[in-house]
Amino acid sequence: MPLNKGLLQGKCVVVLGASRGVGREIVRRAAAEGAKVLAVARRARGLAEVAKTTQGVDTLALDAASEDAPRKVFRKTRPDLLVICGGATPPVRPIPELTWAEFGVNWEVDAKMAFVFCREALRTPLAPGSVVVIISSGAGLGGSPISGGYAGAKRMQMFIAKYCQAESDRSELGIRFVALVPSRVMPETDLGQAAVNGYARYLGVPPEKFLENMGARQSPADVAEAVLDLAVRPPTEAGSIFTISADGVAAAS
């Protein structure tokens, strides 16, 4: 169901990983709901496409996993809603075929990006009532044997949300931290398509058969709607982990 546009009208929204996939859909949806959106991504070309197709969006090209990235973003705008999305494409090979550098790539990008931005949200701090949503992955709950350290990094993102919520509560900052976990692979995204192809090869089945066996799944648009819904209609328990599936949003332990 579409949100009440007035709830986001004039709010500042920052989306990391905004040039493609789920991040790009969140940018589009937030702008449509009346927010002032800053789209952040590493690749300027992708951001130019976002700006071309979504009216009124500002852009910033930088590596969101760098130590100084949060300060650069927060100097430009103090978000009412910060969405930490995107990350590195994991390897799609089992452990015997990986180097340690390949295994750890998602810790150095996905987990680090969540860490540096959530840390800075507490240090700055963001204003009371601000919301930080980390887009994690169902792999962090169920594992992913041909994705190296991806599942562990995504689980760590969930812990970061909980840890930072505890710090916000302890210091009475009034900032909410939420981890949102898409339950199924989304082949509409580059990451999802890589996962589908990799698992199909690993299991010796056609990609379409792998998708058929996976069953119903959420879409990038479903994830975007869930992010904005959590931001404007917060759950009772701040800092909780929520899954998003074809059946909707549900609390997870």
Backbone hydrogen bonds, N-H to C=O, Kabsch-Sander energy under -0.5 kcal/mol:
donor,donor_aa,acceptor,acceptor_aa,energy
5,K,3,L,-0.6
7,L,4,N,-2.0
8,L,5,K,-1.3
8,L,33,E,-0.5
9,Q,5,K,-1.1
10,G,34,G,-2.6
11,K,8,L,-2.2
13,V,11,K,-0.6
13,V,36,K,-2.8
14,V,81,L,-2.6
15,V,38,L,-2.4
16,L,14,V,-0.5
16,L,83,V,-3.0
17,G,40,V,-1.1
18,A,40,V,-2.5
20,R,17,G,-0.6
23,G,20,R,-0.7
24,R,20,R,-1.5
25,E,21,G,-1.7
26,I,22,V,-2.3
27,V,23,G,-2.2
28,R,24,R,-2.3
29,R,25,E,-2.4
30,A,26,I,-2.8
31,A,27,V,-2.4
32,A,28,R,-1.9
33,E,29,R,-1.3
34,G,31,A,-1.6
35,A,30,A,-2.2
36,K,11,K,-3.4
37,V,35,A,-0.7
38,L,13,V,-2.8
39,A,37,V,-0.6
39,A,58,D,-3.1
40,V,15,V,-2.8
40,V,38,L,-0.5
41,A,60,L,-1.6
44,A,42,R,-0.6
47,L,43,R,-1.6
48,A,44,A,-2.2
49,E,45,R,-1.6
50,V,46,G,-1.8
51,A,47,L,-2.7
52,K,48,A,-1.8
53,T,49,E,-1.8
54,T,50,V,-1.7
57,V,54,T,-1.1
58,D,37,V,-2.6
60,L,39,A,-2.2
62,L,41,A,-1.9
62,L,60,L,-0.7
64,A,62,L,-0.9
66,S,63,D,-2.0
69,A,66,S,-1.3
72,K,68,D,-1.9
73,V,69,A,-2.3
74,F,70,P,-3.0
75,R,71,R,-1.7
76,K,72,K,-1.0
77,T,73,V,-2.1
80,D,12,C,-2.6
81,L,12,C,-2.0
82,L,131,V,-2.8
83,V,14,V,-3.1
83,V,81,L,-0.5
84,I,82,L,-0.6
84,I,133,V,-2.9
85,C,16,L,-0.7
85,C,83,V,-0.9
93,R,146,I,-0.7
97,E,94,P,-2.0
98,L,95,I,-2.0
103,F,99,T,-2.2
104,G,100,W,-2.3
105,V,102,E,-0.9
107,W,104,G,-0.9
108,E,104,G,-1.8
109,V,105,V,-1.0
111,A,106,N,-2.2
112,K,107,W,-1.0
113,M,109,V,-2.7
114,A,110,D,-1.9
115,F,111,A,-2.4
116,V,112,K,-3.1
117,F,113,M,-1.8
118,C,114,A,-2.3
119,R,115,F,-2.5
120,E,116,V,-1.8
121,A,117,F,-2.1
122,L,118,C,-1.5
123,R,119,R,-2.2
124,T,120,E,-3.0
126,L,121,A,-2.2
129,G,174,G,-3.1
130,S,127,A,-2.1
131,V,80,D,-2.5
132,V,176,R,-2.9
133,V,82,L,-2.9
134,I,132,V,-0.5
134,I,178,V,-3.0
135,I,84,I,-2.8
135,I,133,V,-0.6
136,S,134,I,-0.9
136,S,180,L,-2.7
138,G,182,P,-1.9
140,G,137,S,-1.8
141,L,138,G,-1.6
142,G,138,G,-2.4
143,G,139,A,-2.7
147,S,144,S,-1.9
148,G,93,R,-0.5
149,G,103,F,-1.9
150,Y,147,S,-2.1
153,A,149,G,-2.4
154,K,150,Y,-2.4
155,R,151,A,-2.2
156,M,152,G,-2.2
157,Q,153,A,-1.6
158,M,154,K,-1.1
159,F,155,R,-1.8
160,I,156,M,-2.8
161,A,157,Q,-1.9
162,K,158,M,-1.8
163,Y,159,F,-3.3
164,C,160,I,-2.8
165,Q,161,A,-1.9
166,A,162,K,-2.1
167,E,163,Y,-1.8
168,S,164,C,-2.5
169,D,165,Q,-2.6
170,R,166,A,-2.4
171,S,167,E,-2.0
172,E,169,D,-0.8
173,L,168,S,-2.6
174,G,168,S,-0.5
176,R,130,S,-2.5
178,V,132,V,-2.9
179,A,240,S,-1.5
180,L,134,I,-2.9
180,L,178,V,-0.5
181,V,242,F,-3.4
183,S,244,I,-2.5
189,T,186,M,-2.0
193,Q,189,T,-2.5
194,A,190,D,-2.1
195,A,191,L,-2.1
196,V,192,G,-2.6
197,N,193,Q,-2.5
198,G,194,A,-2.5
199,Y,195,A,-2.8
200,A,196,V,-2.2
201,R,197,N,-2.1
202,Y,198,G,-2.3
203,L,199,Y,-2.5
204,G,200,A,-1.1
205,V,200,A,-2.2
209,K,206,P,-0.7
210,F,206,P,-2.0
211,L,207,P,-2.3
212,E,208,E,-2.0
213,N,209,K,-2.5
214,M,210,F,-1.4
215,G,211,L,-1.0
215,G,212,E,-0.6
223,V,219,S,-2.0
224,A,220,P,-2.4
225,E,221,A,-2.3
226,A,222,D,-2.1
227,V,223,V,-2.4
228,L,224,A,-2.1
229,D,225,E,-2.2
230,L,226,A,-2.6
231,A,227,V,-1.7
232,V,228,L,-2.1
233,R,229,D,-2.4
238,A,236,T,-0.9
240,S,237,E,-1.1
241,I,252,A,-0.7
242,F,179,A,-2.7
243,T,250,A,-3.1
244,I,181,V,-2.2
245,S,248,G,-2.0
248,G,245,S,-1.7
250,A,243,T,-2.2
252,A,241,I,-3.2
